[in-house]
Amino acid sequence: MATESLEFKSSLDSSAFARGLRQMEQGANKAGDKIASSFADMAKGGVASLAAAFSIGAIVSFGKSVMDFAGDLQDSSDAMGITTDALQGLNAVFLAGGSDAETTKKGIITLTRSLVDIATVADGPARKALDALGISFADIAGLTADQALYVVSDAMMGATDKGAALDAAMTLLGKSASKMAPALYGGAAAMKAIADAAPKIPDADIKAIADAGDALDGLGISAKVYGSELINAFAAGKGVKEEGDAWDSIGDDIMNAT
């Protein structure tokens, strides 16, 4: 992979400084190769060919955005108690209906809490909302949030009073229901068709990418710590050894993280 050369002019001792830079560049190259390799598997080589034309900085920046996306999917699906496949499918459904991923996430998390209330409080607001939609406890008991959402969708599609149905949905899903309503009124079959057709990152790949993102986040914290030591060495007029040690530490952390 072609990389940009790392250049820096300083009054530091050349051997100590160069050693730190070599370690940093090796770590950056290794990170770039890993990201390109992962993308090649996902895109059958398509992204790998693009990656060859990017600088290391561009690859790492793009890769970090994918890692953040995967990490949010993993965290959100864990909080909702649903699979990442199900969440990606529902994101596609509600995006097509004019909503967005953040609204969808909030709505499903609220529905997850409503399902707990339904199971534990016989005459609470959530159970009354079910009654208003014509959904029995047996229809929804034991379902995950994504499964329950399809039941709610069919009930909303079949409701004669759409306004009352939306009010009930807002009790179950919170304010997000107002933006999710266009898709919900379409019924479960239409929603499932969009969800099934949506492109998805496999669950195993999401976990691997999210874990890599966590490692890079940890690296960023370490780099800032050692970077502060390096700046302090400059400011305090410390010797070449202290400055070189700080560069070595940054380089070591990059190598260990990758």
Protein Blocks (a to p, Z undefined) as FASTA:
>chain_A
ZZdddddddfbdfklmmmmmmmmmmmmmmmmmmmmmmmmmmnnommmmmmmmpcfklmmm
mmmmmmmmmmmmmmmmmmnopafklmmmmmmmmmmnopafklmmmmmmmmmmmmmmmmmm
mkbmklmmmmmnopafklmgopafklmmmmmmmmmmmpmblmlmmmmmmmmnommlmmmm
mmmmnojklmmmmmmmpccddfklmmmmmmmmmmmmmmmmmmmmmmmmmmmmmmnopafk
lmmmmmmmmmmmmmmmZZ
